[in-house]
Amino acid sequence: MNDQIAWNAITHYAGFDWAKDHHDVVVVDARGKIVQDLTFEHSAAGWAQWQAMVAAYPRLAVAIETNQGAAIEQLLASGVAVYPVNPKSAERYRDRKAPSGTKTDYLDAWSLGDALRVDGHGWRALKPLDPLIQELRLLCRDEVELISKRTELVNQLQAALQEYYPAALAAFDDWTAPSAWSFVQQFSTPELLQKAGRRQWEKFLHAHRLYRPELNEKRRQIFERAQAFCGRPAVTRSKSRLALALIKLLQTLESQLQAYRQEIQRLFNEHPDHDLFGSLPGAGGKLAPRLLSELGSDRSLFANAQALQCYVGTAPVSFQSGQTHQVYVRFMCNKSFRHAVHLWADLSRRSCAWAQVYYQQLRDRGQSHAAALRCLGQRWLKILWKMWQTNTCYDAELHTANQLKHGSWVLAIKSAATK
């Protein structure tokens, strides 16, 4: 059954205003008349009430202001057609019902239900995700959240060290590395570092594979002057305790991140598209699973590359009124996907010559780093969409041949630079 026939079969339309502990529903018929409203708790008993109501309206469509979460899972399980609505659109539909600015849960639900009745023929119903993609997507998004927590803890650790142990900060550049945390654990104060002596310093560096001839002399000088510029005894005692506590939290978090990455890699390897996404230049073992999880497996989801670019947020928003024409960054998009594409575009410059040439040309024209990466991501998404639709891995030679065929200015600049 195609989407148009399924839409024509719908007889009732519900607006669903969801919350953490309860939900409000308003059902309208084909003429817009309210036939039922319901408020129920987010519990097993509450969802049983919903199921009883659904039984009375077997051809029911639901509009809701989200596309994920527990409420979405329950709605899909109940067998109704679910139509997610952008929050900004939902606000405009409410204003259409109440221009005065009045806002209630009942009004929100009613405006969504009636909007679905009037405009829903052009909307796209939400489809249940493939279980593997759903689990991979949730794991990847949670991994990003854990990485953000690690960044917060690292910033706190660096702030503490700045107050009592600046020598440690000067000796190591990467404070997301466990070896830097181990250094503070072993030499928790400048005094202990001085007492340990040069032999212990070098032993630590060797044990953690940090011994570098070009850095040894610099680090030796830093360690020898560790007590010359440090906190007072009271500050040292308190902040060293904080630093050690933060390091224990970081070590625990790092072990969990490693477990997450192993599970993400296992699921990624099980998916039939893992070779396709694994072939993307610069994606690597971390970004390839994120890109796959956000794009999914449903090839009918995006009719063309532009639809994908708008969804990700690399395509700009155009504003035109009279003689005014302005272009803005697109903020209403899948932000998790946009973040992954931003990182991928940046890393692709290291392994793909044309990507670096394209990026540098944009920078030379005055574009910011972020804007240049958005433009590069825009081009990559066009390539990715075609690969995804045809189930083919990235082929650098094929892409070069296509650039030659279409007379790409990027390839012309690249060729001129190599001469």
FENJO-V462459 format. One record per residue. N is the residue number from 1. PHI is phi in whole degrees, -180 to 180 (none if undefined). Layout:
# FENJO-V462459
n->N phi->PHI
n->N phi->PHI
This chain:
# FENJO-V462459
n->1 phi->none
n->2 phi->-82
n->3 phi->-63
n->4 phi->-66
n->5 phi->-64
n->6 phi->-61
n->7 phi->-67
n->8 phi->-65
n->9 phi->-81
n->10 phi->-72
n->11 phi->-112
n->12 phi->-136
n->13 phi->-131
n->14 phi->-119
n->15 phi->-100
n->16 phi->-120
n->17 phi->-98
n->18 phi->-97
n->19 phi->-146
n->20 phi->-68
n->21 phi->-116
n->22 phi->-155
n->23 phi->-137
n->24 phi->-116
n->25 phi->-130
n->26 phi->-129
n->27 phi->-110
n->28 phi->-122
n->29 phi->-93
n->30 phi->-66
n->31 phi->-95
n->32 phi->92
n->33 phi->-79
n->34 phi->-71
n->35 phi->-107
n->36 phi->-166
n->37 phi->-136
n->38 phi->-149
n->39 phi->-121
n->40 phi->-140
n->41 phi->-77
n->42 phi->-83
n->43 phi->-153
n->44 phi->-60
n->45 phi->-65
n->46 phi->-64
n->47 phi->-71
n->48 phi->-66
n->49 phi->-61
n->50 phi->-61
n->51 phi->-60
n->52 phi->-65
n->53 phi->-69
n->54 phi->-61
n->55 phi->-61
n->56 phi->-80
n->57 phi->-131
n->58 phi->-66
n->59 phi->-114
n->60 phi->-110
n->61 phi->-115
n->62 phi->-125
n->63 phi->-105
n->64 phi->-143
n->65 phi->-89
n->66 phi->-168
n->67 phi->-128
n->68 phi->-156
n->69 phi->115
n->70 phi->-63
n->71 phi->-63
n->72 phi->-63
n->73 phi->-60
n->74 phi->-67
n->75 phi->-64
n->76 phi->-64
n->77 phi->-67
n->78 phi->-80
n->79 phi->88
n->80 phi->-88
n->81 phi->-81
n->82 phi->-110
n->83 phi->-120
n->84 phi->-73
n->85 phi->-123
n->86 phi->-61
n->87 phi->-55
n->88 phi->-69
n->89 phi->-65
n->90 phi->-61
n->91 phi->-65
n->92 phi->-67
n->93 phi->-65
n->94 phi->-66
n->95 phi->-63
n->96 phi->-66
n->97 phi->-82
n->98 phi->-137
n->99 phi->-60
n->100 phi->-69
n->101 phi->98
n->102 phi->-59
n->103 phi->-140
n->104 phi->-141
n->105 phi->-62
n->106 phi->-63
n->107 phi->-63
n->108 phi->-60
n->109 phi->-65
n->110 phi->-63
n->111 phi->-63
n->112 phi->-68
n->113 phi->-62
n->114 phi->-71
n->115 phi->-64
n->116 phi->-64
n->117 phi->-62
n->118 phi->-83
n->119 phi->-111
n->120 phi->-63
n->121 phi->-61
n->122 phi->-99
n->123 phi->-91
n->124 phi->-111
n->125 phi->-70
n->126 phi->-78
n->127 phi->-107
n->128 phi->-62
n->129 phi->-75
n->130 phi->-58
n->131 phi->-53
n->132 phi->-66
n->133 phi->-64
n->134 phi->-61
n->135 phi->-66
n->136 phi->-63
n->137 phi->-63
n->138 phi->-65
n->139 phi->-65
n->140 phi->-65
n->141 phi->-67
n->142 phi->-68
n->143 phi->-62
n->144 phi->-62
n->145 phi->-64
n->146 phi->-66
n->147 phi->-63
n->148 phi->-64
n->149 phi->-64
n->150 phi->-63
n->151 phi->-61
n->152 phi->-60
n->153 phi->-67
n->154 phi->-64
n->155 phi->-63
n->156 phi->-65
n->157 phi->-64
n->158 phi->-65
n->159 phi->-65
n->160 phi->-66
n->161 phi->-66
n->162 phi->-61
n->163 phi->-78
n->164 phi->-130
n->165 phi->-147
n->166 phi->-63
n->167 phi->-63
n->168 phi->-64
n->169 phi->-63
n->170 phi->-71
n->171 phi->-81
n->172 phi->-130
n->173 phi->-94
n->174 phi->-100
n->175 phi->-96
n->176 phi->-92
n->177 phi->-85
n->178 phi->-58
n->179 phi->-64
n->180 phi->-67
n->181 phi->-65
n->182 phi->-64
n->183 phi->-62
n->184 phi->-68
n->185 phi->-65
n->186 phi->-77
n->187 phi->-122
n->188 phi->-73
n->189 phi->-137
n->190 phi->-58
n->191 phi->-64
n->192 phi->-65
n->193 phi->-65
n->194 phi->-66
n->195 phi->-68
n->196 phi->-64
n->197 phi->84
n->198 phi->-62
n->199 phi->-62
n->200 phi->-69
n->201 phi->-61
n->202 phi->-66
n->203 phi->-62
n->204 phi->-63
n->205 phi->-62
n->206 phi->-65
n->207 phi->-63
n->208 phi->-104
n->209 phi->56
n->210 phi->-112
n->211 phi->-76
n->212 phi->-127
n->213 phi->-55
n->214 phi->-73
n->215 phi->-109
n->216 phi->-59
n->217 phi->-66
n->218 phi->-62
n->219 phi->-67
n->220 phi->-61
n->221 phi->-66
n->222 phi->-63
n->223 phi->-66
n->224 phi->-68
n->225 phi->-102
n->226 phi->-60
n->227 phi->-89
n->228 phi->-71
n->229 phi->-144
n->230 phi->-149
n->231 phi->-73
n->232 phi->-67
n->233 phi->-53
n->234 phi->-65
n->235 phi->-66
n->236 phi->-61
n->237 phi->-64
n->238 phi->-74
n->239 phi->-74
n->240 phi->-68
n->241 phi->-64
n->242 phi->-64
n->243 phi->-61
n->244 phi->-66
n->245 phi->-66
n->246 phi->-65
n->247 phi->-65
n->248 phi->-63
n->249 phi->-65
n->250 phi->-65
n->251 phi->-66
n->252 phi->-65
n->253 phi->-64
n->254 phi->-64
n->255 phi->-65
n->256 phi->-69
n->257 phi->-64
n->258 phi->-63
n->259 phi->-65
n->260 phi->-61
n->261 phi->-65
n->262 phi->-65
n->263 phi->-69
n->264 phi->-61
n->265 phi->-65
n->266 phi->-62
n->267 phi->-65
n->268 phi->-60
n->269 phi->-66
n->270 phi->-78
n->271 phi->-80
n->272 phi->-62
n->273 phi->-94
n->274 phi->-68
n->275 phi->-69
n->276 phi->-61
n->277 phi->-74
n->278 phi->-68
n->279 phi->-85
n->280 phi->-67
n->281 phi->-60
n->282 phi->87
n->283 phi->-68
n->284 phi->66
n->285 phi->-74
n->286 phi->-96
n->287 phi->-82
n->288 phi->-59
n->289 phi->-63
n->290 phi->-64
n->291 phi->-64
n->292 phi->-63
n->293 phi->-65
n->294 phi->-79
n->295 phi->-79
n->296 phi->81
n->297 phi->-117
n->298 phi->-81
n->299 phi->-68
n->300 phi->-85
n->301 phi->-66
n->302 phi->-123
n->303 phi->-68
n->304 phi->-152
n->305 phi->-64
n->306 phi->-63
n->307 phi->-62
n->308 phi->-66
n->309 phi->-63
n->310 phi->-68
n->311 phi->-63
n->312 phi->-77
n->313 phi->104
n->314 phi->-81
n->315 phi->-76
n->316 phi->-75
n->317 phi->-105
n->318 phi->-102
n->319 phi->-123
n->320 phi->-134
n->321 phi->-150
n->322 phi->63
n->323 phi->-95
n->324 phi->-92
n->325 phi->-139
n->326 phi->-130
n->327 phi->-126
n->328 phi->-123
n->329 phi->-71
n->330 phi->-85
n->331 phi->-99
n->332 phi->-84
n->333 phi->-161
n->334 phi->-81
n->335 phi->-70
n->336 phi->-65
n->337 phi->-66
n->338 phi->-60
n->339 phi->-63
n->340 phi->-65
n->341 phi->-66
n->342 phi->-60
n->343 phi->-65
n->344 phi->-63
n->345 phi->-60
n->346 phi->-65
n->347 phi->-71
n->348 phi->-66
n->349 phi->-65
n->350 phi->-78
n->351 phi->-118
n->352 phi->-133
n->353 phi->-63
n->354 phi->-65
n->355 phi->-65
n->356 phi->-68
n->357 phi->-63
n->358 phi->-62
n->359 phi->-61
n->360 phi->-66
n->361 phi->-64
n->362 phi->-66
n->363 phi->-66
n->364 phi->-66
n->365 phi->-84
n->366 phi->103
n->367 phi->-71
n->368 phi->-73
n->369 phi->-58
n->370 phi->-65
n->371 phi->-65
n->372 phi->-65
n->373 phi->-69
n->374 phi->-62
n->375 phi->-65
n->376 phi->-66
n->377 phi->-61
n->378 phi->-60
n->379 phi->-69
n->380 phi->-64
n->381 phi->-66
n->382 phi->-63
n->383 phi->-68
n->384 phi->-62
n->385 phi->-60
n->386 phi->-66
n->387 phi->-60
n->388 phi->-65
n->389 phi->-70
n->390 phi->-100
n->391 phi->56
n->392 phi->-122
n->393 phi->-79
n->394 phi->-69
n->395 phi->-125
n->396 phi->-62
n->397 phi->-67
n->398 phi->-64
n->399 phi->-66
n->400 phi->-63
n->401 phi->-63
n->402 phi->-67
n->403 phi->-64
n->404 phi->-65
n->405 phi->-62
n->406 phi->-98
n->407 phi->64
n->408 phi->-64
n->409 phi->-69
n->410 phi->-65
n->411 phi->-67
n->412 phi->-63
n->413 phi->-67
n->414 phi->-62
n->415 phi->-66
n->416 phi->-66
n->417 phi->-71
n->418 phi->-86
n->419 phi->-82
